[in-house]
Amino acid sequence: MAQLRRALVLDAARAAFFELGLEGASMREIAKRAGYTPGAIYSYFSSREEIYATLLGESLLRLNAHVAAAPGDGTPAERVRSKASAFFDFYRENPRDLDLGFYLFQGVRPSGLTRELDAPLNGQLRAALQPTAEALRDLGLDATAGEAEVTALFAHMVGLLVLIHTGRIRMFRQHAPQLLAQYLEQLTERLQRPGH
């Protein structure tokens, strides 16, 4: 019964966050939508930030499962393409999860969760990028160069996802998955050249 109530609170919170944003979704609003008093919700979560972190954590678990299910055999270049494409496809196919990931940005100024809530969420996000990082190391990159390539790849994917999500990709008359595939092909070809 407690799990069912907790799930009701999370469902109500998800709807409130999507409609009102993190700042607009009070504990009172979440309680009202769940059919509980605010006091009842505090027995499950200490704050709306904790509720949001729980929802984002669940989203990141689904992301990691999606990346893990992508083919992991083959050459390092094939693994880079497979794992990075899985990461991208998860967010392309699940725009609400992308919204959850961007909750901290209002304009270009980030607000934030507490360090205690942020650290495990950042760890989950990095874990979803880890299979790509390992494949890049197998292509001969050291840790520093591998981190730089993963950062550039992440930035590229996020940029494409924002263009898709906002509809701006149409302005360029481009197909984002094809652009990502070209980027990954160029990346792996460059890294396979002697003396890269």
VOBA-1610 file (N, C-alpha, C; in pm, whole numbers, padded with zeros to 5 digits, always signed):
BEGIN
Met+00082-00119+00000Met+00000+00000+00000Met+00086+00126+00000Ala+00195+00123+00078Ala+00285+00240+00084Ala+00348+00265-00052Gln+00384+00158-00123Gln+00444+00174-00256Gln+00344+00235-00354Leu+00219+00194-00343Leu+00115+00249-00429Leu+00096+00398-00402Arg+00094+00435-00275Arg+00079+00578-00240Arg+00198+00658-00290Arg+00316+00601-00273Arg+00438+00670-00320Arg+00431+00688-00472Ala+00386+00586-00543Ala+00374+00594-00689Ala+00272+00701-00728Leu+00162+00712-00654Leu+00062+00816-00681Leu+00122+00955-00664Val+00203+00971-00560Val+00269+01099-00536Val+00364+01132-00651Leu+00440+01032-00696Leu+00534+01055-00807Leu+00462+01089-00936Asp+00351+01020-00963Asp+00273+01051-01083Asp+00217+01193-01078Ala+00164+01230-00962Ala+00109+01366-00946Ala+00221+01469-00960Ala+00335+01440-00902Ala+00448+01533-00910Ala+00498+01547-01053Arg+00506+01436-01125Arg+00552+01441-01265Arg+00462+01535-01346Ala+00331+01519-01329Ala+00236+01604-01402Ala+00252+01750-01360Ala+00268+01774-01231Ala+00283+01912-01182Ala+00412+01974-01233Phe+00522+01898-01233Phe+00650+01953-01279Phe+00643+01986-01428Phe+00582+01900-01507Phe+00573+01926-01651Phe+00486+02047-01680Glu+00382+02062-01601Glu+00290+02173-01625Glu+00338+02304-01565Leu+00395+02298-01445Leu+00426+02419-01369Leu+00576+02445-01351Gly+00660+02347-01385Gly+00803+02361-01361Gly+00837+02330-01216Leu+00966+02318-01190Leu+01012+02285-01055Leu+00973+02394-00956Glu+00990+02520-00996Glu+00961+02630-00905Glu+00811+02646-00879Gly+00728+02615-00978Gly+00585+02636-00964Gly+00510+02521-00897Ala+00573+02407-00887Ala+00507+02288-00831Ala+00537+02277-00682Ser+00449+02330-00601Ser+00468+02324-00455Ser+00429+02187-00401Met+00471+02160-00280Met+00430+02035-00215Met+00278+02033-00199Arg+00219+02148-00173Arg+00073+02156-00158Arg+00005+02117-00290Glu+00059+02167-00403Glu+00002+02136-00534Glu+00016+01987-00565Ile+00133+01931-00536Ile+00156+01788-00561Ile+00061+01705-00476Ala+00045+01743-00349Ala-00045+01670-00259Ala-00188+01676-00311Lys-00231+01793-00354Lys-00368+01809-00407Lys-00390+01717-00526Arg-00295+01713-00617Arg-00309+01629-00736Arg-00307+01480-00702Ala-00234+01445-00595Ala-00227+01304-00554Ala-00346+01264-00467Gly-00424+01363-00422Gly-00537+01333-00335Gly-00498+01315-00190Tyr-00388+01378-00149Tyr-00340+01367-00011Tyr-00323+01505+00049Thr-00301+01508+00178Thr-00264+01633+00243Thr-00113+01652+00228Pro-00064+01776+00235Pro+00081+01795+00227Pro+00156+01715+00333Gly+00099+01707+00453Gly+00165+01632+00560Gly+00186+01486+00525Ala+00088+01428+00452Ala+00100+01287+00413Ala+00216+01266+00317Ile+00241+01362+00231Ile+00350+01348+00134Ile+00486+01352+00203Tyr+00494+01432+00309Tyr+00623+01442+00380Tyr+00665+01311+00444Ser+00575+01216+00458Ser+00616+01086+00511Ser+00690+01004+00405Tyr+00679+01047+00277Tyr+00749+00978+00168Tyr+00869+01058+00116Phe+00856+01190+00112Phe+00960+01276+00057Phe+00974+01401+00143Ser+01096+01445+00165Ser+01118+01561+00251Ser+01102+01694+00179Ser+01105+01693+00044Ser+01095+01818-00031Ser+01057+01789-00176Arg+01015+01892-00246Arg+00986+01874-00389Arg+01113+01843-00466Glu+01228+01895-00420Glu+01355+01863-00486Glu+01386+01714-00475Glu+01354+01656-00360Glu+01376+01512-00344Glu+01283+01433-00436Ile+01160+01479-00452Ile+01067+01413-00545Ile+01122+01424-00687Tyr+01169+01543-00723Tyr+01221+01562-00858Tyr+01343+01473-00881Ala+01431+01467-00782Ala+01550+01383-00794Ala+01512+01237-00810Thr+01406+01194-00744Thr+01358+01056-00758Thr+01310+01031-00900Leu+01230+01124-00953Leu+01181+01108-01091Leu+01297+01108-01191Leu+01392+01198-01173Leu+01506+01205-01264Leu+01592+01079-01250Gly+01607+01031-01127Gly+01683+00907-01106Gly+01620+00789-01177Glu+01487+00780-01172Glu+01417+00672-01244Glu+01437+00685-01394Ser+01435+00807-01444Ser+01459+00832-01586Ser+01600+00787-01626Leu+01697+00820-01542Leu+01835+00783-01572Leu+01856+00632-01565Leu+01782+00564-01478Leu+01789+00417-01475Leu+01739+00359-01608Arg+01629+00416-01660Arg+01579+00370-01790Arg+01679+00400-01901Leu+01743+00516-01895Leu+01847+00550-01993Leu+01960+00448-01988Asn+02009+00417-01870Asn+02119+00321-01857Asn+02080+00183-01908Ala+01957+00142-01881Ala+01910+00012-01930Ala+01904+00012-02083His+01861+00124-02142His+01854+00135-02288His+01994+00126-02349Val+02090+00196-02289Val+02228+00192-02339Val+02286+00051-02321Ala+02259-00011-02207Ala+02311-00145-02181Ala+02256-00247-02280Ala+02132-00227-02326Ala+02069-00321-02420Ala+02122-00307-02562Ala+02189-00197-02592Ala+02244-00177-02727Ala+02360-00274-02748Pro+02379-00320-02872Pro+02487-00415-02898Pro+02621-00367-02844Gly+02687-00456-02773Gly+02815-00421-02710Gly+02931-00504-02759Asp+02906-00584-02861Asp+03016-00661-02918Asp+03061-00589-03044Gly+03151-00647-03115Gly+03201-00582-03235Gly+03325-00501-03207Thr+03369-00428-03306Thr+03490-00349-03294Thr+03466-00230-03201Pro+03573-00169-03151Pro+03553-00049-03069Pro+03475+00060-03143Ala+03501+00078-03272Ala+03428+00180-03350Ala+03280+00147-03356Glu+03246+00019-03374Glu+03104-00021-03377Glu+03039+00003-03241Arg+03115-00022-03134Arg+03061+00000-02999Arg+03040+00148-02971Val+03131+00233-03017Val+03111+00377-03001Val+02980+00418-03067Arg+02962+00374-03191Arg+02840+00412-03264Arg+02715+00354-03198Ser+02721+00230-03156Ser+02605+00164-03096Ser+02564+00229-02964Lys+02659+00246-02875Lys+02627+00297-02741Lys+02589+00445-02744Ala+02660+00524-02824Ala+02624+00667-02834Ala+02488+00683-02900Ser+02460+00605-03002Ser+02329+00613-03069Ser+02217+00572-02974Ala+02242+00474-02888Ala+02141+00432-02791Ala+02110+00544-02693Phe+02214+00612-02646Phe+02197+00726-02556Phe+02109+00832-02624Phe+02145+00869-02745Phe+02072+00971-02821Phe+01928+00927-02848Asp+01911+00804-02892Asp+01777+00754-02927Asp+01684+00752-02807Phe+01738+00721-02688Phe+01653+00721-02569Phe+01586+00857-02551Tyr+01664+00963-02560Tyr+01608+01096-02540Tyr+01527+01145-02660Arg+01563+01100-02778Arg+01485+01138-02897Arg+01346+01075-02889Glu+01339+00952-02842Glu+01213+00880-02834Glu+01133+00912-02707Asn+01197+00975-02610Asn+01134+01005-02480Asn+01155+01152-02444Pro+01088+01242-02514Pro+01113+01385-02489Pro+01080+01429-02346Arg+00989+01361-02278Arg+00959+01398-02139Arg+01080+01370-02049Asp+01155+01267-02082Asp+01277+01240-02005Asp+01381+01349-02032Leu+01384+01399-02153Leu+01474+01511-02185Leu+01432+01634-02104Asp+01302+01658-02095Asp+01253+01768-02011Asp+01300+01754-01867Leu+01292+01633-01814Leu+01338+01610-01677Leu+01486+01644-01664Gly+01564+01606-01765Gly+01707+01632-01761Gly+01741+01779-01767Phe+01653+01861-01824Phe+01680+02004-01838Phe+01613+02090-01732Tyr+01559+02028-01630Tyr+01483+02105-01531Tyr+01564+02215-01464Leu+01694+02201-01457Leu+01774+02298-01382Leu+01795+02429-01456Phe+01767+02432-01586Phe+01800+02551-01663Phe+01678+02638-01686Gln+01687+02759-01639Gln+01584+02859-01661Gln+01654+02970-01738Gly+01627+02976-01869Gly+01710+03062-01952Gly+01845+02995-01964Val+01950+03069-01934Val+02083+03007-01935Val+02141+03002-01794Arg+02059+03038-01696Arg+02106+03035-01558Arg+02059+02907-01490Pro+02152+02820-01452Pro+02107+02699-01383Pro+02069+02729-01238Ser+01966+02663-01192Ser+01940+02657-01049Ser+01980+02515-01012Gly+01963+02473-00891Gly+02012+02339-00865Gly+01948+02268-00749Leu+01978+02141-00744Leu+01943+02059-00630Leu+02059+02065-00532Thr+02043+02005-00418Thr+02153+02001-00324Thr+02263+01909-00378Arg+02382+01927-00328Arg+02494+01842-00369Arg+02464+01695-00344Glu+02393+01668-00233Glu+02360+01529-00199Glu+02266+01467-00302Leu+02176+01548-00358Leu+02085+01496-00460Leu+02151+01494-00598Asp+02234+01595-00627Asp+02299+01605-00758Asp+02402+01495-00783Ala+02483+01464-00683Ala+02595+01371-00704Ala+02552+01235-00760Pro+02454+01168-00701Pro+02417+01038-00759Pro+02353+01050-00897Leu+02281+01159-00921Leu+02220+01178-01054Leu+02329+01199-01160Asn+02429+01279-01127Asn+02540+01298-01220Asn+02613+01166-01243Gly+02626+01086-01138Gly+02689+00955-01152Gly+02612+00864-01247Gln+02479+00869-01239Gln+02397+00787-01329Gln+02412+00834-01474Leu+02417+00965-01495Leu+02434+01017-01630Leu+02571+00976-01686Arg+02674+00988-01604Arg+02808+00948-01649Arg+02812+00798-01678Ala+02739+00720-01599Ala+02736+00575-01622Ala+02678+00543-01758Ala+02581+00621-01804Ala+02522+00598-01936Ala+02620+00631-02048Leu+02717+00717-02021Leu+02819+00753-02120Leu+02942+00662-02110Gln+02952+00586-02002Gln+03071+00504-01977Gln+03099+00399-02085Pro+02998+00328-02137Pro+03029+00231-02244Pro+03091+00297-02368Thr+03048+00418-02400Thr+03108+00490-02512Thr+03251+00528-02477Ala+03274+00575-02355Ala+03409+00612-02311Ala+03503+00491-02316Glu+03453+00375-02275Glu+03536+00254-02278Glu+03571+00215-02421Ala+03476+00227-02511Ala+03503+00196-02652Ala+03605+00294-02710Leu+03598+00420-02669Leu+03697+00519-02715Leu+03836+00484-02663Arg+03844+00438-02539Arg+03974+00395-02486Arg+04027+00276-02566Asp+03936+00186-02606Asp+03977+00071-02686Asp+04025+00112-02825Leu+03988+00235-02867Leu+04040+00288-02993Leu+04176+00356-02973Gly+04226+00354-02851Gly+04361+00403-02825Gly+04371+00537-02755Leu+04260+00593-02710Leu+04266+00722-02642Leu+04304+00703-02496Asp+04385+00795-02444Asp+04413+00792-02300Asp+04295+00857-02228Ala+04301+00858-02096Ala+04187+00905-02017Ala+04153+01051-02047Thr+04254+01136-02061Thr+04229+01278-02086Thr+04167+01300-02223Ala+04223+01239-02324Ala+04169+01254-02460Ala+04030+01191-02469Gly+04010+01078-02402Gly+03880+01012-02402Gly+03773+01099-02338Glu+03809+01165-02228Glu+03714+01255-02160Glu+03677+01372-02251Ala+03775+01425-02323Ala+03749+01536-02415Ala+03654+01492-02527Glu+03675+01373-02581Glu+03588+01323-02689Glu+03447+01294-02640Val+03435+01237-02520Val+03302+01210-02464Val+03228+01341-02439Thr+03300+01441-02390Thr+03239+01573-02366Thr+03189+01634-02496Ala+03273+01629-02600Ala+03233+01684-02731Ala+03114+01606-02788Leu+03117+01475-02774Leu+03006+01393-02824Leu+02878+01424-02747Phe+02887+01435-02616Phe+02771+01467-02533Phe+02713+01603-02575Ala+02800+01701-02594Ala+02755+01834-02636Ala+02685+01827-02773His+02741+01748-02864His+02682+01732-02996His+02542+01670-02985Met+02531+01564-02906Met+02402+01495-02891Met+02298+01587-02827Val+02338+01657-02721Val+02244+01747-02652Val+02199+01858-02747Gly+02292+01913-02824Gly+02255+02016-02920Gly+02153+01966-03021Leu+02175+01847-03074Leu+02079+01790-03169Leu+01944+01763-03102Leu+01948+01714-02980Leu+01822+01687-02908Leu+01744+01815-02883Val+01813+01922-02849Val+01745+02050-02830Val+01683+02097-02961Leu+01756+02082-03072Leu+01701+02120-03203Leu+01577+02038-03237Ile+01580+01909-03207Ile+01462+01825-03232Ile+01347+01869-03142His+01377+01879-03014His+01275+01905-02913His+01206+02040-02934Thr+01280+02139-02981Thr+01223+02271-03003Thr+01168+02288-03143Gly+01191+02190-03229Gly+01146+02199-03367Gly+01238+02280-03456Arg+01347+02331-03402Arg+01439+02415-03480Arg+01516+02336-03585Ile+01520+02205-03573Ile+01592+02125-03673Ile+01531+02146-03812Arg+01399+02173-03815Arg+01332+02196-03944Arg+01386+02320-04015Met+01430+02416-03938Met+01485+02538-03996Met+01607+02508-04083Phe+01682+02406-04044Phe+01803+02369-04118Phe+01778+02263-04224Arg+01654+02210-04227Arg+01618+02104-04320Arg+01714+01985-04309Gln+01739+01946-04185Gln+01830+01835-04158Gln+01757+01728-04079His+01815+01609-04077His+01762+01495-04003His+01863+01464-03893Ala+01825+01488-03769Ala+01919+01479-03657Ala+01985+01342-03643Pro+01912+01229-03652Pro+01981+01100-03641Pro+02088+01082-03748Gln+02062+01132-03867Gln+02162+01122-03974Gln+02284+01209-03942Leu+02261+01327-03887Leu+02373+01413-03847Leu+02458+01347-03739Leu+02391+01281-03643Leu+02466+01210-03539Leu+02545+01095-03600Ala+02483+01019-03690Ala+02553+00907-03753Ala+02678+00957-03828Gln+02666+01070-03898Gln+02782+01127-03968Gln+02891+01168-03870Tyr+02851+01231-03760Tyr+02947+01273-03658Tyr+03022+01151-03603Leu+02947+01046-03569Leu+03009+00926-03512Leu+03100+00858-03613Glu+03060+00857-03739Glu+03143+00797-03844Glu+03274+00875-03858Gln+03264+01007-03861Gln+03385+01090-03872Gln+03474+01074-03750Leu+03414+01068-03632Leu+03490+01050-03510Leu+03567+00918-03512Thr+03498+00809-03542Thr+03565+00679-03538Thr+03667+00664-03651Glu+03638+00721-03768Glu+03738+00716-03876Glu+03863+00792-03836Arg+03846+00910-03777Arg+03961+00990-03734Arg+04044+00914-03630Leu+03977+00850-03536Leu+04050+00781-03429Leu+04116+00653-03475Gln+04074+00598-03589Gln+04135+00476-03641Gln+04253+00504-03733Arg+04275+00631-03769Arg+04389+00665-03852Arg+04517+00649-03774Pro+04623+00601-03839Pro+04752+00591-03769Pro+04796+00727-03717Gly+04844+00730-03595Gly+04896+00853-03535Gly+04793+00957-03504His+04666+00915-03487His+04559+01011-03458His+04597+01087-03335
//
